[in-house]
Amino acid sequence: MKILGVADFTIDAIYRNSEFIKFDGGQTAFNVLYNLNHYYGYKTFAYGNMSADNIGIECAKLFEKQGTNIECLNKKYKHARILHNKVISFNEKTQNEYYSTSCFECGKNYFSKTKPISFNKKILQKNHFDIAVFDKPNKDRVKIANYLNSNGTICFLDLGYYSYFKHLSNKKLLQTLNNFTFAFIQLNERVSEYLKERLGITSDNDLFSLLNCKFMSITHGKEGTEIFWCEKDGHIISQNISYKIENVVDSIGAGDAFLAGTI
């Protein structure tokens, strides 16, 4: 099985309790690739943008070392896109940590503006990908997803943040969601609640219908996940998948790992 990840390669700088913890490879699509390659042995390919500085190059080499093909990464950034994450709150019920995106020390946000990922038909045709993973619904990514979908690739979208939708009017937001061609969409509870409030709906079933996908999952931290799908007669089915976690050590990357397991 060949799996494509479409994203920008960013570096996460993690802080907790005013203390720098670690640098970590960023973006859901590439994190999912690591899990699929490392734990399941699937052939994985990275498609998107990276930086041309030493940090970006070294991270790309590490990515390649663990088995992911990086030939489709474009060096579009002069400097590594470092997202400074600091824990600003903690939800005792869900065990979720909530982050700000500015440098803990200076307060500046170093997460530079995203550059479009080029649509390269020649590269996309070179390999037939069974599955493609996306972590943003930007126009450039949706164009790639539509092309892959028309050629038989099953496309997954992880909506871990709602910041992309904040600048859209409600009308444009609805149009964006209706134009999706992703087979499977994963959201966390924060994103699903945000979208329902913006669109004036209260039901997860209604949200599933608007997203125009075959399967939808909403993750609820340590409380488990709810899966939605549609029967042939149009009836929407949902099922809760619960699991008991006694001691949450670190929730960073949990959603990415869950999506990899789902695939």
C-alpha positions in Angstrom: 0.0 0.0 0.0 1.3 3.5 -1.0 0.3 6.4 1.2 0.8 10.1 0.4 1.0 12.9 3.0 0.3 16.4 1.7 1.5 19.2 4.0 4.1 21.8 4.9 6.9 20.6 7.0 7.1 22.6 10.2 9.0 22.3 13.4 7.1 22.4 16.7 8.8 24.0 19.7 7.1 22.7 22.8 7.0 24.6 26.1 5.4 23.5 29.4 5.3 25.3 32.7 7.5 28.1 31.3 10.2 25.5 30.3 11.2 24.5 26.8 10.6 20.7 26.4 11.6 19.8 22.9 11.6 20.3 19.1 9.2 18.0 17.3 8.4 17.4 13.6 5.2 19.1 12.8 2.0 18.8 10.7 -0.5 16.0 11.0 -0.1 14.5 7.5 3.6 13.9 8.0 3.2 12.7 11.6 0.6 10.2 10.3 3.1 9.0 7.6 5.7 8.3 10.3 3.3 6.1 12.3 2.2 4.2 9.2 5.7 3.6 8.0 7.3 2.9 11.4 4.6 0.7 13.0 2.8 -0.7 10.0 5.5 -0.9 7.3 3.5 0.9 4.6 5.3 2.8 1.8 4.9 6.5 2.5 5.6 9.6 0.4 5.8 13.3 1.5 4.4 15.9 -0.8 4.6 19.6 0.0 6.9 22.4 1.2 10.0 22.5 3.5 12.7 25.0 4.4 16.1 25.1 2.7 18.0 25.9 5.9 19.9 23.4 8.0 17.0 22.7 10.3 14.7 21.8 7.4 17.2 19.7 5.6 18.2 17.8 8.7 14.6 17.1 9.5 13.9 15.9 6.0 16.9 13.6 6.2 15.5 12.1 9.4 12.2 11.7 7.7 13.9 9.9 4.8 15.9 7.8 7.2 12.7 6.4 8.8 11.6 5.3 5.3 9.5 8.0 3.8 10.2 9.1 0.2 10.9 12.9 0.3 11.5 13.5 -3.5 8.3 15.5 -3.7 9.2 18.0 -1.0 9.9 21.5 -2.4 12.3 23.9 -0.7 10.0 26.9 -0.7 11.0 28.4 2.7 14.3 30.2 3.4 13.9 29.3 7.1 12.3 26.5 9.0 8.7 27.3 10.0 8.9 27.0 13.7 5.6 27.0 15.6 6.1 27.8 19.2 3.5 26.0 21.3 3.0 26.7 25.0 0.5 25.0 27.2 -2.0 27.6 28.3 -4.7 25.4 29.8 -5.5 21.8 30.7 -8.9 20.2 30.6 -9.2 17.7 33.5 -12.2 15.9 32.0 -10.7 15.2 28.6 -7.0 15.4 29.6 -6.5 17.7 26.6 -3.8 20.4 26.6 -4.5 23.7 24.9 -1.8 25.7 23.2 -1.0 29.2 22.2 1.1 29.7 19.1 3.5 32.4 20.1 7.1 32.2 21.4 7.0 31.8 25.2 10.0 34.2 25.7 9.3 37.1 23.3 5.6 36.6 22.5 6.1 36.8 18.8 4.5 34.3 16.4 7.1 32.8 14.1 4.6 30.6 12.2 5.1 32.2 8.8 2.4 32.5 6.2 1.7 29.2 4.3 2.8 29.1 0.7 0.6 27.2 -1.8 1.6 23.6 -2.5 2.2 23.3 -6.2 -0.1 21.0 -8.2 2.4 18.8 -10.1 0.4 16.3 -12.2 3.5 14.5 -13.4 4.6 13.7 -9.8 1.1 12.7 -8.8 0.8 10.4 -11.8 4.2 8.7 -11.2 2.8 6.6 -8.4 -0.7 5.4 -7.9 -1.4 6.2 -4.2 -3.9 4.1 -2.4 -4.5 6.7 0.3 -3.6 10.4 0.7 -3.7 12.3 4.0 -4.3 16.1 4.3 -4.3 18.3 7.4 -5.7 21.5 5.9 -8.6 22.3 3.6 -6.7 25.1 1.7 -7.6 25.5 -2.0 -4.3 24.1 -3.1 -4.7 21.0 -1.1 -8.4 20.6 -2.1 -7.3 20.8 -5.7 -4.8 18.0 -5.2 -7.4 15.9 -3.2 -10.0 16.3 -6.0 -7.5 15.1 -8.6 -6.4 12.1 -6.5 -10.0 11.2 -5.7 -10.9 11.2 -9.4 -8.1 8.7 -9.9 -9.2 6.3 -7.2 -7.2 7.5 -4.2 -9.0 7.5 -0.9 -8.4 10.9 0.7 -8.4 11.5 4.5 -8.6 15.0 6.1 -7.7 15.8 9.7 -9.3 19.0 11.0 -7.4 19.5 14.2 -7.8 23.3 14.2 -10.5 25.7 13.2 -8.2 28.7 12.6 -8.4 28.3 8.9 -12.2 28.9 9.0 -12.2 32.0 11.2 -11.7 34.5 8.3 -14.5 33.0 6.2 -18.0 34.3 6.1 -20.7 31.8 7.1 -21.8 31.6 3.4 -18.2 30.9 2.2 -17.7 28.5 5.1 -20.7 26.5 4.0 -19.6 26.5 0.4 -16.1 25.3 1.4 -17.5 22.4 3.4 -19.9 21.4 0.6 -17.1 21.3 -1.9 -15.1 18.7 0.0 -14.4 15.4 -1.7 -12.6 13.7 1.2 -13.8 10.1 2.0 -12.9 10.3 5.7 -12.8 13.4 7.9 -11.5 13.4 11.4 -12.3 16.3 13.8 -11.7 16.8 17.4 -14.4 18.0 19.8 -13.3 21.7 19.7 -13.5 21.9 15.9 -16.9 20.2 15.7 -18.4 22.5 18.3 -16.9 25.5 16.5 -18.4 24.5 13.2 -21.8 23.7 14.6 -21.9 27.1 16.4 -20.9 29.0 13.2 -23.4 27.1 11.0 -26.2 27.3 13.5 -26.7 23.5 13.9 -26.8 21.4 17.0 -26.5 17.9 15.6 -23.4 16.0 14.7 -25.5 14.2 12.1 -26.2 17.5 10.4 -22.4 18.3 10.5 -21.7 15.0 8.9 -24.1 15.7 6.1 -22.5 19.1 5.4 -19.0 17.7 5.2 -20.0 15.6 2.2 -17.8 12.6 3.3 -18.4 8.9 3.6 -17.1 8.6 7.2 -16.5 11.1 9.9 -15.0 10.7 13.3 -15.1 13.1 16.3 -12.4 12.5 18.9 -13.2 13.2 22.6 -9.8 12.8 24.2 -9.6 9.9 26.7 -13.5 9.6 26.5 -13.1 7.9 23.1 -14.4 8.6 19.6 -17.7 8.7 17.7 -17.8 7.4 14.1 -20.5 8.5 11.6 -21.4 6.9 8.3 -24.3 6.7 5.9 -26.2 3.6 4.9 -27.4 3.1 1.3 -30.9 4.2 2.2 -29.5 7.6 3.4 -29.8 6.8 7.1 -26.9 8.2 9.2 -25.4 5.7 11.7 -23.2 6.7 14.6 -21.2 4.5 16.9 -19.3 5.4 20.1 -15.9 3.7 20.5 -14.8 4.1 24.0 -11.5 3.1 25.6 -10.3 3.5 29.2 -7.0 5.4 29.8 -5.9 5.5 33.4 -2.9 7.7 33.1 -2.4 10.3 30.3 1.3 11.0 30.1 1.4 13.2 27.0 -1.4 14.0 24.5 0.8 15.6 21.9 0.3 13.7 18.6 -2.5 11.5 20.0 -4.9 12.5 17.2 -2.2 11.8 14.5 -1.6 8.4 16.0 -5.3 7.6 16.1 -5.8 8.6 12.5 -2.9 6.4 11.5 -4.5 3.5 13.3 -7.8 4.3 11.6 -6.2 4.1 8.2 
